[in-house]
């Protein structure tokens, strides 16, 4: 079974030969990641180590020596009166997709090709409008917000159309962190009304093109998992699970959506022992992967920032590989 076949079967609950994984180089990955290039003709107005502009006109800043992505200091749509004249990035330009085509053409190992797309609804809204505005717009400016989100969705539908023309792309991925530690950042009914239809518009189009859908979202998000499933999301990538309960997540949504997870990055990977990490890795496989698929193993690629030690990373990876390789063979034994 190729990596491409294995991941698809895990996502679609169709019986992979083993648990798919995305782990440090020593253990390898079933994925080939790629994404859209920057528009060739675009030039930032600001570009230094501590201050720079992105393609959407947002100005980012960070302190000298800071290794994080920084934060947006200038929001180009801080007033909705600017929306009509605002210039959005042009994703029709086929030159943006040359890197994706090279990646697909070079995929001799038949890995699962996952393309990063700019479907960041709440984060991009925060960057364009500002943090406070992003969370109050559903109440204060619902019509303008709807138009802006529709435009972001249209851009992503264009991206999906272009990559479907290339062929060889298996999935799309984006990120929106909807959760705090113990609750959702927005009232579930507001999320259902405002955000769910936008995801469904994009994910439904991707599905019509035979492309699987992946979303990274951290925090306490169990209250919107059902809505994301209804919006045709295939895979939820969550780095935290303990705040919601692995057993509860499995009971409510196991077999309905594929979980793509490392051992919980804020709890067991930090506070647990090496053996705790091994047990937790097996538990993820047992509870999420028991539906003839449904689980993909992952590591957290910024371990120092999260306080992860290499002995625990190795224990997690070894358990994912050893237990994950025999898991489905064990299930089919008489």
C-alpha positions in Angstrom: 0.0 0.0 0.0 1.4 3.4 -1.0 1.4 6.3 1.4 -1.3 8.0 -0.7 -3.5 4.9 -0.5 -2.8 4.5 3.2 -3.8 8.0 4.2 -6.9 8.0 2.0 -8.0 4.7 3.5 -7.5 6.0 7.0 -9.4 9.2 6.3 -12.3 7.4 4.6 -12.4 4.5 7.1 -11.6 2.0 4.4 -9.0 -0.2 6.1 -5.4 1.1 5.8 -2.6 -1.5 6.3 -1.2 0.5 9.2 -1.7 3.9 11.0 -0.4 6.7 8.7 2.1 9.1 10.3 3.9 12.3 10.0 6.9 12.1 12.3 10.6 13.3 12.6 12.9 12.3 9.8 14.1 9.2 11.5 10.6 7.7 11.2 9.5 9.4 8.0 6.1 10.7 6.8 3.3 9.5 4.5 2.8 13.1 3.5 4.3 15.5 0.9 3.5 19.1 1.9 3.4 22.0 -0.6 1.5 25.3 -1.1 0.9 28.2 -3.4 3.8 30.5 -4.3 3.7 34.2 -3.6 2.5 36.2 -6.6 5.5 36.8 -8.8 4.8 40.5 -9.4 4.0 41.4 -5.8 6.5 43.4 -3.8 6.1 44.2 -0.1 6.1 47.9 0.9 7.9 46.9 4.1 10.5 44.1 4.5 12.9 44.0 7.5 13.7 41.3 10.1 11.2 42.9 12.6 8.6 44.5 10.3 7.1 43.2 7.1 4.0 43.3 4.9 2.1 40.2 3.7 0.2 39.9 0.4 -3.1 41.0 2.1 -1.6 44.3 3.1 -1.2 43.5 6.8 1.9 44.8 8.5 3.5 42.4 10.9 6.0 43.2 13.7 8.1 41.3 16.2 10.8 42.2 18.6 14.5 41.8 17.7 15.6 38.2 18.2 12.0 36.9 18.4 11.6 33.7 16.5 7.8 33.7 16.5 5.6 34.8 13.6 5.0 38.1 15.4 1.7 39.9 15.3 -0.2 42.3 13.0 0.4 46.0 13.8 -1.5 47.4 10.9 -4.9 46.1 9.8 -5.8 47.3 6.3 -9.6 46.8 6.7 -9.9 48.4 10.1 -12.9 50.2 8.7 -15.5 48.5 6.4 -15.7 51.6 4.2 -12.3 50.4 2.7 -13.7 47.1 1.6 -15.1 48.2 -1.8 -11.7 49.5 -2.9 -9.6 46.9 -1.2 -7.2 44.9 -3.4 -7.3 41.2 -2.6 -4.4 38.8 -3.6 -4.8 37.4 -7.1 -5.0 33.6 -6.9 -6.1 33.3 -10.5 -2.4 33.7 -11.6 -1.3 30.2 -12.6 2.3 31.1 -11.9 1.4 30.7 -8.2 0.9 27.0 -8.7 4.2 26.1 -10.4 5.7 24.9 -7.1 2.8 22.6 -6.5 3.1 21.2 -10.0 6.8 20.5 -9.4 6.0 18.8 -6.1 3.3 16.6 -7.8 5.6 15.7 -10.7 8.4 14.8 -8.3 6.2 12.6 -6.1 7.9 9.3 -7.1 7.2 7.7 -3.7 3.5 8.2 -4.1 3.1 10.1 -0.9 -0.2 11.9 0.0 0.1 15.4 -1.4 -1.3 17.9 1.0 -1.6 21.6 -0.1 -1.7 24.5 2.3 -4.5 26.9 1.2 -5.3 30.4 2.6 -8.7 29.3 4.2 -8.0 31.0 7.5 -11.4 32.5 8.3 -11.1 33.8 11.8 -7.3 34.4 11.8 -7.3 36.3 8.4 -10.3 38.3 9.7 -8.3 39.2 12.8 -5.3 40.2 10.6 -7.5 42.3 8.3 -9.9 43.8 10.8 -8.1 43.6 14.2 -8.7 41.2 17.1 -11.6 43.0 18.7 -13.4 43.7 15.5 -13.1 40.1 14.3 -15.1 38.9 17.4 -17.7 41.7 17.4 -18.4 41.9 13.6 -21.0 39.1 13.8 -23.1 41.4 16.1 -22.1 44.9 14.8 -21.5 44.4 11.1 -23.1 41.1 10.0 -23.7 42.1 6.3 -20.2 43.5 5.8 -18.7 40.5 7.5 -20.7 38.1 5.3 -19.3 39.9 2.2 -15.8 39.7 3.4 -16.0 36.0 4.3 -17.6 35.3 1.0 -14.6 36.9 -0.8 -12.2 34.8 1.2 -14.1 31.7 0.3 -14.2 32.7 -3.4 -10.4 33.0 -3.3 -10.1 29.5 -1.8 -12.5 28.0 -4.3 -10.2 29.5 -7.0 -7.2 27.9 -5.4 -8.9 24.5 -5.3 -10.0 24.9 -9.0 -6.4 25.6 -10.0 -4.8 22.8 -8.0 -7.5 20.3 -9.3 -6.4 21.2 -12.8 -2.9 20.2 -12.0 -4.0 16.8 -10.8 -2.2 14.7 -8.2 -3.3 16.8 -5.2 -5.0 14.6 -2.6 -5.9 17.1 0.2 -6.0 20.7 1.3 -5.2 22.0 4.8 -5.6 25.3 6.6 -5.7 26.5 10.2 -8.2 28.3 12.4 -7.8 28.0 16.2 -11.4 28.2 17.6 -10.8 27.1 21.2 -9.6 28.5 24.5 -8.4 25.9 27.1 -11.9 25.0 28.4 -14.4 26.5 26.0 -15.0 27.7 22.5 -14.0 31.3 21.6 -17.4 32.0 20.2 -20.9 31.0 21.1 -21.7 27.7 19.2 -24.9 29.1 17.8 -23.0 32.1 16.3 -20.4 29.8 14.9 -23.2 27.7 13.3 -24.8 30.7 11.8 -21.8 32.7 10.6 -18.9 30.4 10.0 -20.2 26.9 9.3 -21.8 27.9 5.9 -18.5 29.4 4.8 -16.5 26.2 5.5 -19.2 24.1 3.8 -19.0 26.3 0.7 -15.3 25.6 0.4 -15.2 22.0 1.6 -18.1 21.0 -0.5 -16.4 22.4 -3.6 -13.2 20.5 -2.7 -15.1 17.3 -2.3 -16.7 17.8 -5.7 -13.2 17.8 -7.1 -12.2 14.6 -5.2 -9.9 16.5 -2.8 -10.0 15.7 1.0 -10.2 18.4 3.6 -8.0 19.0 6.6 -8.2 21.6 9.3 -5.9 22.5 12.2 -7.7 23.9 15.2 -6.4 24.0 18.7 -8.1 24.4 22.1 -11.5 23.2 23.3 -13.4 22.8 20.0 -15.6 19.8 20.7 -18.7 22.0 20.5 -18.1 22.7 16.7 -16.8 19.3 15.6 -20.3 18.2 14.6 -20.7 21.3 12.6 -17.4 20.8 10.9 -18.4 17.3 10.0 -21.7 18.6 8.5 -19.6 21.2 6.6 -17.8 18.2 5.0 -14.5 18.4 6.8 -12.6 15.0 6.6 -9.7 15.5 9.0 -9.3 17.5 12.2 -5.7 18.1 13.2 -5.7 18.8 17.0 -2.6 19.1 19.1 -4.7 19.1 22.3 -7.2 16.4 23.3 -7.0 16.0 27.1 -9.0 19.2 27.7 -11.9 17.5 25.9 -11.2 13.9 26.7 -10.0 11.3 24.2 -12.7 8.9 25.3 -15.4 11.5 24.9 -14.1 12.6 21.5 -14.0 9.0 20.3 -17.5 8.3 21.6 -19.1 11.3 20.0 -17.2 11.6 16.7 -15.0 8.5 16.2 -15.8 7.0 12.8 -17.3 10.3 11.7 -14.1 12.4 11.2 -10.5 11.4 11.1 -8.3 12.6 14.0 -4.7 13.7 13.2 -2.9 14.1 16.5 0.3 14.0 18.5 0.3 13.1 22.1 -1.3 16.1 23.9 1.3 18.8 23.6 0.4 20.8 26.7 -0.2 18.0 29.2 1.2 14.5 28.8 4.1 15.5 26.5 5.2 18.1 29.1 4.1 16.7 32.5 4.0 13.0 31.8 6.7 10.4 32.1 8.2 8.6 29.1 5.9 5.6 29.8 2.9 8.0 30.1 3.7 9.2 26.6 3.8 5.6 25.3 0.5 4.8 26.9 -1.2 7.9 25.6 0.1 7.2 22.0 -1.4 3.7 22.2 -4.7 5.2 23.6 -5.0 7.6 20.6 -4.6 4.7 18.2 -7.0 2.4 20.2 -9.8 5.0 20.5 -9.5 7.0 17.2 -8.2 4.3 14.9 -10.6 1.5 15.7 -13.1 2.4 13.0 -11.3 0.7 10.1 -9.3 3.9 10.0 -9.9 7.3 11.6 -6.4 8.2 13.1 -3.2 9.7 11.7 -0.2 10.0 14.0 1.8 13.3 14.2 4.5 15.0 16.1 4.7 18.7 17.1 7.4 20.2 14.9 8.3 23.1 17.3 9.2 20.9 20.3 11.4 23.5 22.1 8.7 26.1 22.0 6.3 23.6 23.7 8.8 22.2 26.2 9.1 18.7 24.6 12.2 16.7 25.3 13.6 14.3 22.7 13.3 11.2 24.9 9.5 11.8 24.9 9.4 12.6 21.2 11.3 9.3 20.5 9.0 7.3 22.9 5.9 8.8 21.1 7.2 8.1 17.6 8.4 4.6 18.5 5.0 3.7 19.9 3.1 5.2 16.9 5.3 3.2 14.5 5.5 -0.1 16.4 1.9 -0.3 17.7 0.5 1.5 14.7 2.2 -0.9 12.3 0.5 -3.9 13.9 -2.8 -2.4 15.0 -5.0 -3.4 12.0 -3.3 -6.8 11.7 -4.3 -7.4 15.4 -7.9 -6.3 14.7 -8.5 -8.7 11.9 -7.1 -11.8 13.7 -9.8 -14.4 14.5 
